[in-house]
């Protein structure tokens, strides 16, 4: 089983426009609502690949039932820690050039008792999980150190994947992580500098390895991704596809990576699967995951090289 822990669920309102004109009236061409959150997207991706997923994390009373319905449709079991209030809403505006503009709401608040309850839930589920994925932001007012505490609650037999950034990522690394998946922008923001060359990127990845990661998967968007464990480095270039939305691409990547790690795959195979799933996700508009058929089509056309 693959356990996914959603720290900050969201209702994603994806709006398609001809162009985004600031300060003027904009006419919507298409609009979809997705009941999402990074780890919820991962759970759906895992299920679409035919593996067993279990979703948990924080949820909110006013509109949380819609998330349960979305997971039910995907065949993903769930058990949430419930809180008063409403799930935040994020707006993603995509113009005809596939440029994405995001307006993200802040997460709701949770009480100290709820923080303890989630840790207890993670202990229970992770004892039956081969892989545990914890990703996303934190509820309003929760310190970044909570990432360290929840990863320490994960059963030692379960492989650990973290998908977050900044102080939250540093905190998670203190608990020891099997794989972290920043994208290039997140790596630059986390380490406070730009990375222009592949050697620079590898140096940044090694800083995360030195802090406690066993492996770093660095997403480069349409350019593919790099994976390294400090001694072996691999690169996989993506293929050209029609990009309808970049929403959820990183989560699709994590889903495929988690499945491959559960299967005991080597680094090149993990990288190839991650790039295939991330690329497959961007071919869809208004959905938060990929189809297995598209994933397999792209996967068969990818090549991994060592450098």
HUTAGI-V436912 format. One record per helix or strand of 2 or more residues. SS is the DSSP state (H for helix, E for strand). FROM is the first residue (numbers start at 1). TO is the last residue. If there is no record, write none. Layout:
ss=SS from=FROM to=TO
ss=SS from=FROM to=TO
//
This chain:
ss=E from=2 to=6
ss=E from=10 to=17
ss=E from=28 to=36
ss=H from=38 to=48
ss=E from=53 to=60
ss=H from=65 to=74
ss=E from=77 to=83
ss=E from=88 to=94
ss=E from=100 to=103
ss=H from=112 to=126
ss=E from=131 to=135
ss=H from=146 to=152
ss=E from=159 to=163
ss=H from=166 to=173
ss=E from=179 to=180
ss=H from=184 to=191
ss=H from=198 to=211
ss=E from=216 to=219
ss=H from=221 to=223
ss=E from=225 to=228
ss=E from=233 to=236
ss=H from=249 to=262
ss=H from=267 to=282
ss=H from=292 to=299
ss=E from=304 to=306
//
